[in-house]
Amino acid sequence: MSTPEINQVLAQMRVMSAQASSGPVDVETPRSDFSDLLKRSIDAVNETQQKAGDLRTSFERGDEGLDLAEVMIAVQKSSVSFEAMVAVRNKLVEAYKDVMNMPV
């Protein structure tokens, strides 16, 4: 990997880090119930994974205009989002078990 490519990857990582640390983003929906929020989150993770899979397949086929760094960043994004989704699911299951074990 050449120096310009490394600098490009580092710049993209800095931008993603700044976006992640910028705090909560205002969502334009005034109210939504938990099931809609959960479904949208799962759909977003699925979309990220589909995009990463498509980029990986295109890169493996040798399509022009794709950079290995771009593919690797997309794959890492999908991996991190999936791991976060699994962690949230585990916390929800744990909370459900705690509520179910409470004496009435």
Contacts in CASP RR format, 6 or more apart in sequence:
PFRMAT RR
TARGET T0000
AUTHOR 0000-0000-0000
METHOD contacts of the structure
MODEL  1
MSTPEINQVLAQMRVMSAQASSGPVDVETPRSDFSDLLKRSIDAVNETQQ
KAGDLRTSFERGDEGLDLAEVMIAVQKSSVSFEAMVAVRNKLVEAYKDVM
NMPV
1 68 0 8 1.000
1 69 0 8 1.000
5 67 0 8 1.000
5 69 0 8 1.000
8 67 0 8 1.000
8 69 0 8 1.000
9 69 0 8 1.000
9 73 0 8 1.000
12 69 0 8 1.000
12 73 0 8 1.000
13 73 0 8 1.000
16 73 0 8 1.000
16 77 0 8 1.000
41 85 0 8 1.000
41 88 0 8 1.000
42 85 0 8 1.000
44 81 0 8 1.000
45 78 0 8 1.000
45 81 0 8 1.000
45 82 0 8 1.000
45 85 0 8 1.000
48 74 0 8 1.000
48 77 0 8 1.000
48 78 0 8 1.000
48 81 0 8 1.000
49 78 0 8 1.000
49 81 0 8 1.000
49 82 0 8 1.000
51 74 0 8 1.000
51 78 0 8 1.000
52 71 0 8 1.000
52 74 0 8 1.000
52 75 0 8 1.000
52 77 0 8 1.000
52 78 0 8 1.000
53 74 0 8 1.000
53 75 0 8 1.000
53 78 0 8 1.000
55 66 0 8 1.000
55 70 0 8 1.000
55 71 0 8 1.000
55 74 0 8 1.000
55 75 0 8 1.000
56 71 0 8 1.000
56 74 0 8 1.000
56 75 0 8 1.000
58 66 0 8 1.000
59 66 0 8 1.000
59 68 0 8 1.000
59 71 0 8 1.000
END
